Amino acid sequence: MNVFEMKFAKVFPMLIAKAERKGRTREEVYELTEWLTGYSSDELDHLLNSDTTYGEFFDRAPRMNPARMNVKGRICGVRIEEIEDPKMRDMRVLDKLVDELAKGKPVEKILNL
């Protein structure tokens, strides 16, 4: 099964757990996700209680932030700016934002890109 077929309710809690293991909060992960996708906190909570797939989560995002194209760097050994599939790139951008959070960067600094 590819990651886009997995349930959002299974994948997203792993991002939250990654941040929380490093002393960060669920709210901070929500803030990064809201910035990237345009979903509200209430919408994210609703999605966590639905059968929405991770692919559908990105396909149905209310407003993908155009500034996401400025996110650079490596995630899982792959340069984000070299990922050709737009949905895979967006998924890796979210991974990178949460990674930066887990490394101790303040949300404001992460989103200032």
Sequence and secondary structure as in RCSB ss.txt:
>XXXX:A:sequence
MNVFEMKFAKVFPMLIAKAERKGRTREEVYELTEWLTGYSSDELDHLLNSDTTYGEFFDRAPRMNPARMNVKGRI
CGVRIEEIEDPKMRDMRVLDKLVDELAKGKPVEKILNL
>XXXX:A:secstr
  GGGSBHHHHHHHHHHHHHHTT  HHHHHHHHHHHH   HHHHHHHHTS  BHHHHHHT S   GGGGG  SEE
TTEEGGG  SHHHHHHHHHHHHHHHHHTT  HHHHHH 
